[in-house]
Amino acid sequence: QVQLVESGGGLVQAGGSLRLSCAASVSISTMGWYRQVSGKQRELVARINSGDNTIYAESMKGRFTISRDNAKNTVYLQMNSLKPEDTGVYYCNARGLVGGRWFDSWGHGAQVTVSS
C-alpha cells in the first residue's frame, strides 16, 4: 500500500494563498490533487508525473501551481488568488507501478475554506 500524508489546509480570506503538501511513503510516478466541493463530484485540480509534465484543470490555470520534490516523494500545490468557490476537501492522489504492482492511492483529504 502507498501511504499519503497531506498537510497545509486551512482557512484563508478570498485573494489569499495556501500551500498543500503530500508526502508519499514510496517513490511513485504520478502524483496529483483532486478536490470535492459541496454537492459536486471529485474533480482534478492538477497532476504531475515523474518527468515534471503537468496537467491543470482549466479553472485553476494561472492561480495554482503543482510541483514535486522527488527526493522527498512529496508533491506540493501552491494556491494563489483563492476564491470562495475553491472551498472544499482537497485529496492527494498517487498512481503508478511500485515493485511491479499498480497502485492508485488516495490521501484522507485536507479541508480548504476560503471566506469572502
Secondary structure, DSSP 8 states (H G I E B T S, - for coil): ---EEEE--EEEETT--EEEEEEESS--SEEEEEEE-TTS--EEEEEE-TT--EEE-GGGTTTEEEEEEGGGTEEEEEE-S--GGG-EEEEEEEEEEETTEEEEEE---EEEEEE-
